[in-house]
Amino acid sequence: MKLIHTSDWHFGMPVGTESYEECQRYFLQQLYDLIRREGVEAVLCAGDIYDSSVTNANAIRLFNDAATTLCAELGVTFIVIAGNHDSAARLSACHELLKAAGMYVTGSLTREPDPILLDEGRVAVYPLPFFLRDEVIALFPERKEEIRSTEDAAKLICDRIRESMDPNRRNIILSHSFIIHAELSDSDRSAKLGFATAISKDVFEGFDYVALGHIHKPQVIAPHIRYCGTPIKYSFGSEETQEKGVVLIDTDTMEQRFVPLPLLRDRKTVKGSYEELTEREDLKDCYLRLELTDRYAGLELHAELKERFPYLLELSGLGLGGSTEGSTLSLEDIRELDETDIMCKFMEECHQSPPTKGQIELFRRALEKCDKEADLG
């Protein structure tokens, strides 16, 4: 049978003042088309369905639409584990009922992980959701002294699986883990802080395939161990040059193939003069970081360029007065500015000096007067 390995959808992740939902829906459509084209019978998602444990209604609706299409319309088995960004309890709500629809969700570890059997029992998928060392100690209190690290905890769990798994089956483990020496991207926020929870690839010895999630760059850790990466480019830097897609697995031969999927919007950093950049017609549908070589990156210029490039996320340029000490503005920066911050930036950009305390006080009084008049109607 054919399986698809995917992970790290991060539904609900903000991009400026909006979200990636349009791009994520486009990815899902490419996924459905691939399933039909290749005759795929199961999809394995290795965690981080959501970007936050407290996600929004649109993200929940998006996941519901995806699960319904996969299980009810396409008739594939959908196997999901919780990642560190997910709420394990929320994600796995009604998991027993969902099994009847062909959807298997594992939120938390259990003492005896049961395999999900596919292809009339010829394939066994073992779900290993994101976990911390203390969770394993709670499951195995009698072995507390030997569980000194996340590596020890992961090995104990995998040893339990190896003790009972059938070597005549194709044994696949689905894991949301940080493997030592895996290459990170800028969007790997949690992994950069989580080196203490990294484990070695040797933990997964004996499995026919290890479908990993957590790290955003597609990469092969060992011939049978790989990250599929995110389906969308979620950061600038090294992620700009990465191909995004899914891994297609044939369990008859255990052949693996990374299948690139087209993106609705690419992500690019572009450097040049104002004239050079504004002449570019190929950037209007990209998430952009623009680096101006001849202008100050102020609020007014940002607003002007945002009209031309609607997916502009970050703008940098010369310092005030043309100094080489650069200026940078991102959508996140602008979103956090209040009226006084905007006035101060305006004064700095127009007069190359910040406002005095007296000017700031006069501005605040004017704001208060406007607010009172607005309240009076």
KEROSE-678148 format. One record per residue (C-alpha): x, y, z negated; residue in three letters. Coordinates in Angstrom, 2 decimals, always signed. Last residue first. Layout:
<sites>
+---------+---------+---------+-----+
:       x :       y :       z :  aa :
+---------+---------+---------+-----+
:       X :       Y :       Z : Ala :
...
+---------+---------+---------+-----+
</sites>
This chain:
<sites>
+---------+---------+---------+-----+
:       x :       y :       z :  aa :
+---------+---------+---------+-----+
:  -20.98 :  +61.69 :  -19.49 : Gly :
:  -20.01 :  +62.65 :  -23.02 : Leu :
:  -17.60 :  +59.69 :  -23.14 : Asp :
:  -15.89 :  +60.93 :  -19.94 : Ala :
:  -15.45 :  +64.38 :  -21.49 : Glu :
:  -13.84 :  +62.79 :  -24.56 : Lys :
:  -11.50 :  +60.67 :  -22.40 : Asp :
:  -10.46 :  +63.70 :  -20.34 : Cys :
:   -9.69 :  +65.67 :  -23.51 : Lys :
:   -7.62 :  +62.78 :  -24.89 : Glu :
:   -5.67 :  +62.56 :  -21.63 : Leu :
:   -4.96 :  +66.31 :  -21.70 : Ala :
:   -3.75 :  +66.01 :  -25.29 : Arg :
:   -1.45 :  +63.14 :  -24.23 : Arg :
:   +0.01 :  +65.24 :  -21.41 : Phe :
:   +0.65 :  +68.18 :  -23.73 : Leu :
:   +2.46 :  +65.84 :  -26.17 : Glu :
:   +4.61 :  +64.39 :  -23.37 : Ile :
:   +5.51 :  +67.90 :  -22.20 : Gln :
:   +6.51 :  +68.89 :  -25.73 : Gly :
:   +8.65 :  +65.78 :  -26.18 : Lys :
:  +10.48 :  +66.70 :  -22.97 : Thr :
:   +9.88 :  +64.86 :  -19.72 : Pro :
:  +12.64 :  +62.64 :  -18.27 : Pro :
:  +15.09 :  +64.00 :  -15.71 : Ser :
:  +15.54 :  +63.47 :  -11.97 : Gln :
:  +12.77 :  +65.98 :  -11.21 : His :
:  +10.54 :  +63.91 :   -8.93 : Cys :
:  +11.59 :  +60.37 :   -9.95 : Glu :
:  +12.14 :  +61.10 :  -13.63 : Glu :
:   +8.92 :  +63.12 :  -13.88 : Met :
:   +6.92 :  +60.37 :  -12.15 : Phe :
:   +8.44 :  +57.73 :  -14.44 : Lys :
:   +7.40 :  +59.73 :  -17.48 : Cys :
:   +3.88 :  +60.19 :  -16.13 : Met :
:   +3.57 :  +56.46 :  -15.42 : Ile :
:   +4.71 :  +55.59 :  -18.95 : Asp :
:   +2.18 :  +58.05 :  -20.37 : Thr :
:   -0.67 :  +56.50 :  -18.39 : Glu :
:   +0.21 :  +52.93 :  -19.46 : Asp :
:   +2.71 :  +50.69 :  -17.70 : Leu :
:   +2.43 :  +46.90 :  -18.23 : Glu :
:   +0.95 :  +46.17 :  -14.79 : Arg :
:   +3.74 :  +48.13 :  -13.15 : Ile :
:   +6.45 :  +45.99 :  -14.72 : Asp :
:   +4.65 :  +42.75 :  -13.84 : Glu :
:   +4.29 :  +43.93 :  -10.26 : Leu :
:   +8.05 :  +44.38 :  -10.14 : Ser :
:  +10.12 :  +47.55 :  -10.01 : Leu :
:  +13.92 :  +47.73 :   -9.86 : Thr :
:  +16.34 :  +50.66 :   -9.86 : Ser :
:  +20.02 :  +50.38 :   -9.05 : Gly :
:  +23.11 :  +52.03 :  -10.47 : Glu :
:  +24.69 :  +53.02 :   -7.17 : Thr :
:  +23.51 :  +56.57 :   -7.63 : Ser :
:  +21.27 :  +58.08 :   -4.96 : Gly :
:  +19.90 :  +60.85 :   -7.19 : Gly :
:  +18.03 :  +58.30 :   -9.28 : Leu :
:  +19.33 :  +54.78 :   -8.75 : Gly :
:  +19.28 :  +53.01 :   -5.42 : Leu :
:  +16.82 :  +50.25 :   -4.60 : Gly :
:  +14.75 :  +47.37 :   -5.93 : Ser :
:  +11.23 :  +46.22 :   -5.17 : Leu :
:   +9.48 :  +43.13 :   -6.50 : Glu :
:   +6.24 :  +41.30 :   -5.77 : Leu :
:   +5.28 :  +42.54 :   -2.30 : Leu :
:   +2.38 :  +40.38 :   -1.12 : Tyr :
:   +0.44 :  +43.21 :   +0.55 : Pro :
:   +3.43 :  +44.34 :   +2.66 : Phe :
:   +2.44 :  +47.56 :   +4.45 : Arg :
:   +0.16 :  +48.87 :   +1.72 : Glu :
:   +2.56 :  +47.53 :   -0.92 : Lys :
:   +5.31 :  +49.53 :   +0.79 : Leu :
:   +3.48 :  +52.79 :   +0.08 : Glu :
:   +2.63 :  +51.85 :   -3.50 : Ala :
:   +6.26 :  +50.90 :   -4.18 : His :
:   +7.43 :  +54.15 :   -2.62 : Leu :
:   +5.20 :  +56.13 :   -4.96 : Glu :
:   +6.21 :  +54.08 :   -8.00 : Leu :
:   +9.93 :  +54.50 :   -7.39 : Gly :
:  +12.57 :  +52.27 :   -5.82 : Ala :
:  +15.14 :  +54.94 :   -4.92 : Tyr :
:  +16.13 :  +54.77 :   -1.28 : Arg :
:  +19.05 :  +53.80 :   +0.99 : Asp :
:  +19.88 :  +50.11 :   +0.46 : Thr :
:  +16.38 :  +48.91 :   -0.35 : Leu :
:  +16.13 :  +45.38 :   -1.77 : Glu :
:  +12.70 :  +43.87 :   -1.10 : Leu :
:  +11.43 :  +40.82 :   -3.02 : Arg :
:   +8.54 :  +39.45 :   -1.05 : Leu :
:   +5.78 :  +36.85 :   -1.12 : Tyr :
:   +5.25 :  +36.44 :   +2.59 : Cys :
:   +2.28 :  +37.26 :   +4.86 : Asp :
:   +3.45 :  +40.71 :   +5.95 : Lys :
:   +7.09 :  +39.70 :   +6.41 : Leu :
:   +7.25 :  +38.97 :  +10.14 : Asp :
:   +6.36 :  +42.49 :  +11.26 : Glu :
:   +9.67 :  +44.02 :  +10.16 : Arg :
:   +9.94 :  +47.68 :  +11.17 : Glu :
:   +9.35 :  +48.80 :   +7.58 : Thr :
:  +12.40 :  +46.87 :   +6.42 : Leu :
:  +14.86 :  +48.35 :   +8.89 : Glu :
:  +13.61 :  +51.90 :   +8.37 : Glu :
:  +13.79 :  +51.67 :   +4.59 : Tyr :
:  +17.30 :  +50.25 :   +4.79 : Ser :
:  +18.01 :  +46.58 :   +4.26 : Gly :
:  +17.73 :  +43.52 :   +2.00 : Lys :
:  +15.10 :  +40.79 :   +2.19 : Val :
:  +14.30 :  +38.23 :   -0.52 : Thr :
:  +11.75 :  +35.74 :   +0.75 : Lys :
:   +8.88 :  +33.49 :   -0.31 : Arg :
:   +6.75 :  +31.71 :   +2.30 : Asp :
:   +2.99 :  +31.94 :   +2.27 : Arg :
:   +0.47 :  +29.32 :   +3.43 : Leu :
:   +3.17 :  +26.71 :   +3.10 : Leu :
:   +3.64 :  +23.74 :   +5.41 : Pro :
:   +4.17 :  +20.30 :   +3.86 : Leu :
:   +7.51 :  +18.48 :   +3.88 : Pro :
:   +7.20 :  +14.69 :   +3.55 : Val :
:   +9.91 :  +13.09 :   +1.42 : Phe :
:  +10.07 :   +9.43 :   +2.35 : Arg :
:  +10.49 :   +6.45 :   +0.07 : Gln :
:  +10.68 :   +2.83 :   +1.22 : Glu :
:   +9.62 :   +0.41 :   -1.50 : Met :
:   +9.07 :   -2.23 :   +1.26 : Thr :
:   +5.51 :   -3.29 :   +0.43 : Asp :
:   +5.09 :   -0.41 :   -2.02 : Thr :
:   +5.33 :   +2.19 :   +0.74 : Asp :
:   +6.05 :   +5.52 :   -0.96 : Ile :
:   +5.36 :   +9.04 :   +0.35 : Leu :
:   +7.03 :  +11.84 :   -1.61 : Val :
:   +5.40 :  +15.27 :   -1.55 : Val :
:   +6.12 :  +18.70 :   -0.06 : Gly :
:   +8.23 :  +21.81 :   -0.43 : Lys :
:  +11.47 :  +22.48 :   +1.40 : Glu :
:  +13.78 :  +24.63 :   -0.69 : Gln :
:  +15.44 :  +27.78 :   +0.67 : Thr :
:  +13.44 :  +30.31 :   -1.39 : Glu :
:  +13.74 :  +28.12 :   -4.50 : Glu :
:  +17.39 :  +29.09 :   -4.85 : Ser :
:  +16.51 :  +32.69 :   -5.66 : Gly :
:  +12.89 :  +33.80 :   -5.88 : Phe :
:  +10.29 :  +31.85 :   -7.80 : Ser :
:   +7.10 :  +29.77 :   -7.47 : Tyr :
:   +7.69 :  +28.25 :   -4.06 : Lys :
:   +4.69 :  +25.92 :   -3.66 : Ile :
:   +4.21 :  +22.13 :   -3.72 : Pro :
:   +6.48 :  +21.83 :   -6.76 : Thr :
:   +9.22 :  +19.22 :   -6.87 : Gly :
:   +9.12 :  +15.56 :   -5.78 : Cys :
:  +11.62 :  +14.57 :   -8.46 : Tyr :
:  +13.35 :  +11.27 :   -7.87 : Arg :
:  +14.44 :   +7.91 :   -9.26 : Ile :
:  +14.80 :   +4.74 :   -7.13 : His :
:  +17.96 :   +5.65 :   -5.22 : Pro :
:  +19.17 :   +7.81 :   -8.13 : Ala :
:  +18.45 :  +11.43 :   -9.10 : Ile :
:  +16.97 :  +12.35 :   -5.72 : Val :
:  +15.79 :  +15.93 :   -5.56 : Gln :
:  +12.77 :  +18.15 :   -4.91 : Pro :
:  +13.35 :  +21.34 :   -6.95 : Lys :
:  +10.70 :  +22.19 :   -9.53 : His :
:  +11.80 :  +20.06 :  -12.47 : Ile :
:   +8.94 :  +18.81 :  -14.69 : His :
:   +7.72 :  +15.72 :  -12.75 : Gly :
:   +9.27 :  +12.37 :  -12.03 : Leu :
:   +8.08 :   +9.30 :  -10.14 : Ala :
:  +10.43 :   +6.48 :  -11.15 : Val :
:  +10.42 :   +3.55 :   -8.71 : Tyr :
:  +11.24 :   -0.13 :   -8.97 : Asp :
:  +11.75 :   +0.06 :  -12.72 : Phe :
:  +14.59 :   -1.86 :  -14.36 : Gly :
:  +16.62 :   +1.04 :  -15.72 : Glu :
:  +14.52 :   +4.07 :  -16.60 : Phe :
:  +16.47 :   +5.15 :  -19.70 : Val :
:  +19.62 :   +5.06 :  -17.57 : Asp :
:  +18.50 :   +8.33 :  -15.93 : Lys :
:  +19.69 :  +10.16 :  -19.02 : Ser :
:  +17.43 :  +12.28 :  -21.21 : Ile :
:  +17.03 :  +16.02 :  -21.70 : Ala :
:  +15.14 :  +17.19 :  -24.81 : Thr :
:  +17.98 :  +19.32 :  -26.17 : Ala :
:  +18.33 :  +20.94 :  -22.76 : Phe :
:  +14.88 :  +22.44 :  -23.21 : Gly :
:  +15.28 :  +26.17 :  -22.78 : Leu :
:  +16.07 :  +26.01 :  -19.07 : Lys :
:  +13.49 :  +23.25 :  -18.74 : Ala :
:  +10.71 :  +25.52 :  -19.94 : Ser :
:  +11.19 :  +28.26 :  -17.37 : Arg :
:  +11.92 :  +26.08 :  -14.36 : Asp :
:  +10.80 :  +28.91 :  -12.05 : Ser :
:  +14.41 :  +29.99 :  -11.45 : Asp :
:  +15.20 :  +26.53 :  -10.05 : Ser :
:  +17.00 :  +23.69 :  -11.84 : Leu :
:  +19.28 :  +20.89 :  -10.61 : Glu :
:  +18.99 :  +17.68 :  -12.64 : Ala :
:  +22.23 :  +17.01 :  -14.55 : His :
:  +20.44 :  +15.26 :  -17.46 : Ile :
:  +16.88 :  +14.24 :  -16.60 : Ile :
:  +14.07 :  +16.44 :  -17.89 : Phe :
:  +10.89 :  +14.41 :  -18.18 : Ser :
:   +7.27 :  +14.20 :  -17.02 : His :
:   +7.11 :  +10.49 :  -16.19 : Ser :
:   +5.21 :   +8.14 :  -13.89 : Leu :
:   +6.73 :   +4.66 :  -14.04 : Ile :
:   +6.43 :   +2.21 :  -11.18 : Ile :
:   +6.69 :   -1.57 :  -11.40 : Asn :
:   +6.21 :   -3.38 :   -8.11 : Arg :
:   +5.01 :   -6.73 :   -9.45 : Arg :
:   +6.86 :  -10.03 :   -9.73 : Asn :
:   +8.94 :   -8.64 :  -12.59 : Pro :
:   +5.78 :   -8.54 :  -14.77 : Asp :
:   +6.06 :   -5.92 :  -17.51 : Met :
:   +5.87 :   -7.01 :  -21.15 : Ser :
:   +9.30 :   -6.35 :  -22.64 : Glu :
:  +10.08 :   -3.65 :  -20.06 : Arg :
:   +7.21 :   -1.50 :  -21.35 : Ile :
:   +8.41 :   -1.67 :  -24.95 : Arg :
:  +11.95 :   -0.90 :  -23.77 : Asp :
:  +10.60 :   +2.14 :  -21.93 : Cys :
:   +9.05 :   +3.49 :  -25.13 : Ile :
:  +12.20 :   +2.85 :  -27.17 : Leu :
:  +14.40 :   +4.37 :  -24.47 : Lys :
:  +12.29 :   +7.54 :  -24.40 : Ala :
:  +12.56 :   +7.96 :  -28.18 : Ala :
:  +16.30 :   +7.34 :  -28.24 : Asp :
:  +16.81 :   +9.90 :  -25.45 : Glu :
:  +14.56 :  +12.37 :  -27.26 : Thr :
:  +16.96 :  +12.08 :  -30.19 : Ser :
:  +17.57 :  +10.33 :  -33.53 : Arg :
:  +14.97 :   +7.57 :  -33.19 : Ile :
:  +16.93 :   +4.82 :  -35.01 : Glu :
:  +15.95 :   +5.95 :  -38.50 : Glu :
:  +12.25 :   +6.32 :  -37.64 : Lys :
:  +11.82 :   +2.71 :  -36.56 : Arg :
:   +9.09 :   +1.77 :  -39.07 : Glu :
:   +7.34 :   +5.05 :  -38.29 : Pro :
:   +6.74 :   +3.92 :  -34.68 : Phe :
:   +3.83 :   +6.01 :  -33.35 : Leu :
:   +4.65 :   +9.00 :  -35.56 : Ala :
:   +8.34 :   +8.66 :  -34.65 : Ile :
:   +7.31 :   +8.73 :  -30.99 : Val :
:   +5.39 :  +11.97 :  -31.49 : Glu :
:   +8.32 :  +13.45 :  -33.42 : Asp :
:  +10.65 :  +12.94 :  -30.45 : Arg :
:   +8.50 :  +15.09 :  -28.19 : Leu :
:   +6.33 :  +13.89 :  -25.35 : Phe :
:   +5.44 :  +14.61 :  -21.74 : Phe :
:   +3.25 :  +11.86 :  -20.30 : Pro :
:   +4.52 :   +8.35 :  -19.51 : Leu :
:   +1.99 :   +6.58 :  -17.25 : Pro :
:   +2.97 :   +3.04 :  -16.21 : Tyr :
:   +1.91 :   +2.14 :  -12.67 : Val :
:   +1.72 :   -1.58 :  -11.82 : Ala :
:   +1.58 :   -2.75 :   -8.19 : Val :
:   +0.67 :   -6.27 :   -7.04 : Arg :
:   -2.41 :   -6.37 :   -9.23 : Gly :
:   -4.97 :   -6.34 :   -6.43 : Glu :
:   -3.27 :   -3.35 :   -4.76 : Asp :
:   -3.21 :   -1.30 :   -7.96 : Leu :
:   -2.89 :   -2.01 :  -11.68 : Leu :
:   -2.72 :   +0.86 :  -14.16 : Ile :
:   -0.25 :   -0.29 :  -16.78 : Pro :
:   -1.00 :   -0.27 :  -20.51 : Asp :
:   +1.25 :   +1.74 :  -22.81 : Pro :
:   +1.37 :   +0.02 :  -26.25 : Glu :
:   +2.12 :   +2.59 :  -28.93 : Arg :
:   +0.25 :   +5.30 :  -27.08 : Thr :
:   +1.60 :   +8.51 :  -25.62 : Leu :
:   -0.66 :  +11.46 :  -24.95 : Ser :
:   -2.67 :  +12.94 :  -22.09 : Gly :
:   -3.09 :  +10.03 :  -19.73 : Thr :
:   -5.62 :  +10.55 :  -16.94 : Val :
:   -6.78 :   +7.74 :  -14.64 : Tyr :
:   -9.21 :   +8.66 :  -11.86 : Met :
:  -10.90 :   +5.92 :   -9.81 : Gly :
:  -14.48 :   +7.04 :  -10.47 : Ala :
:  -15.03 :   +4.35 :  -13.11 : Ala :
:  -11.77 :   +5.46 :  -14.74 : Lys :
:  -13.28 :   +8.91 :  -15.27 : Leu :
:  -15.53 :   +7.63 :  -18.06 : Leu :
:  -12.55 :   +6.46 :  -20.10 : Glu :
:  -10.72 :   +9.76 :  -19.52 : His :
:  -13.64 :  +11.84 :  -20.82 : Cys :
:  -11.19 :  +14.58 :  -21.90 : Ala :
:   -7.63 :  +13.77 :  -20.77 : Ser :
:   -6.70 :  +17.26 :  -19.60 : Leu :
:   -8.21 :  +18.93 :  -22.65 : Arg :
:   -6.41 :  +16.71 :  -25.15 : Ala :
:   -3.04 :  +16.85 :  -23.37 : Ala :
:   -3.14 :  +20.62 :  -22.98 : Ser :
:   -0.89 :  +21.08 :  -19.99 : Asp :
:   +2.35 :  +23.06 :  -19.74 : His :
:   +4.49 :  +20.24 :  -21.18 : Asn :
:   +3.09 :  +17.81 :  -18.64 : Gly :
:   +0.02 :  +15.59 :  -18.95 : Ala :
:   -0.22 :  +12.50 :  -16.76 : Ile :
:   -2.41 :  +11.94 :  -13.71 : Val :
:   -3.33 :   +8.91 :  -11.61 : Ile :
:   -5.80 :   +9.41 :   -8.74 : Phe :
:   -7.00 :   +6.29 :   -6.94 : Thr :
:   -8.11 :   +7.13 :   -3.42 : Val :
:  -11.69 :   +7.16 :   -2.11 : Gly :
:  -11.27 :  +10.17 :   +0.15 : Leu :
:  -14.59 :  +11.83 :   -0.76 : Glu :
:  -15.20 :  +10.74 :   -4.36 : Ala :
:  -11.68 :  +10.20 :   -5.68 : Cys :
:   -9.48 :  +12.70 :   -3.84 : Leu :
:  -12.17 :  +15.30 :   -3.10 : Thr :
:  -13.58 :  +15.21 :   -6.63 : Thr :
:  -10.12 :  +15.40 :   -8.21 : Ala :
:   -9.15 :  +18.39 :   -6.06 : Ala :
:  -12.42 :  +20.26 :   -6.69 : Asp :
:  -12.13 :  +19.67 :  -10.44 : Asn :
:   -8.54 :  +20.89 :  -10.35 : Phe :
:   -9.62 :  +24.09 :   -8.59 : Leu :
:  -12.54 :  +24.61 :  -10.98 : Arg :
:  -10.19 :  +24.32 :  -13.96 : Ile :
:   -7.83 :  +26.86 :  -12.38 : Ala :
:  -10.73 :  +29.25 :  -11.72 : Asn :
:  -12.01 :  +28.90 :  -15.28 : Ala :
:   -8.73 :  +29.98 :  -16.85 : Asn :
:   -6.05 :  +27.98 :  -18.65 : Thr :
:   -5.21 :  +27.58 :  -22.31 : Val :
:   -2.51 :  +24.87 :  -22.08 : Ser :
:   -0.90 :  +26.98 :  -19.38 : Ser :
:   +0.43 :  +26.43 :  -15.88 : Asp :
:   -2.00 :  +23.62 :  -15.17 : Tyr :
:   -1.52 :  +20.28 :  -13.42 : Ile :
:   +1.81 :  +20.19 :  -15.18 : Asp :
:   +2.30 :  +16.43 :  -14.95 : Gly :
:   +3.57 :  +13.64 :  -12.72 : Ala :
:   +0.68 :  +13.41 :  -10.23 : Cys :
:   +0.38 :   +9.96 :   -8.63 : Leu :
:   -1.94 :   +9.71 :   -5.61 : Val :
:   -3.29 :   +6.33 :   -4.51 : Ala :
:   -4.54 :   +4.64 :   -1.32 : Glu :
:   -2.72 :   +6.55 :   +1.41 : Val :
:   -3.84 :   +5.73 :   +4.97 : Gly :
:   -1.07 :   +7.83 :   +6.52 : Glu :
:   -3.18 :  +10.34 :   +8.45 : Arg :
:   -6.04 :  +10.47 :   +5.95 : Arg :
:   -3.73 :  +10.98 :   +2.98 : Ile :
:   -1.66 :  +13.51 :   +4.92 : Leu :
:   -4.78 :  +15.55 :   +5.75 : Asp :
:   -5.85 :  +15.53 :   +2.10 : Tyr :
:   -2.41 :  +16.75 :   +1.00 : Leu :
:   -2.39 :  +19.52 :   +3.62 : Gln :
:   -5.81 :  +20.63 :   +2.29 : Gln :
:   -4.45 :  +20.55 :   -1.25 : Leu :
:   -1.55 :  +22.78 :   -0.21 : Phe :
:   -3.96 :  +25.35 :   +1.26 : Tyr :
:   -5.95 :  +25.30 :   -1.96 : Arg :
:   -2.74 :  +26.00 :   -3.86 : Gln :
:   -1.88 :  +28.91 :   -1.56 : Cys :
:   -5.30 :  +30.53 :   -2.10 : Glu :
:   -5.10 :  +29.84 :   -5.83 : Glu :
:   -1.67 :  +31.41 :   -6.32 : Tyr :
:   -3.03 :  +34.01 :   -8.71 : Ser :
:   -3.60 :  +37.78 :   -8.89 : Glu :
:   -2.23 :  +40.73 :  -10.88 : Thr :
:   +1.38 :  +39.84 :  -10.07 : Gly :
:   +1.39 :  +36.14 :   -9.28 : Val :
:   -0.34 :  +34.36 :  -12.14 : Pro :
:   -0.12 :  +30.57 :  -12.64 : Met :
:   -3.64 :  +29.17 :  -12.99 : Gly :
:   -2.89 :  +25.82 :  -11.34 : Phe :
:   +0.70 :  +24.83 :  -12.03 : His :
:   +0.83 :  +22.08 :   -9.37 : Trp :
:   +3.85 :  +20.51 :  -11.05 : Asp :
:   +3.73 :  +17.03 :   -9.52 : Ser :
:   +3.38 :  +14.84 :   -6.43 : Thr :
:   +4.08 :  +11.20 :   -5.59 : His :
:   +1.90 :   +9.78 :   -2.81 : Ile :
:   +1.26 :   +6.06 :   -2.56 : Leu :
:   +1.01 :   +3.66 :   +0.37 : Lys :
:   +0.00 :   +0.00 :   +0.00 : Met :
+---------+---------+---------+-----+
</sites>
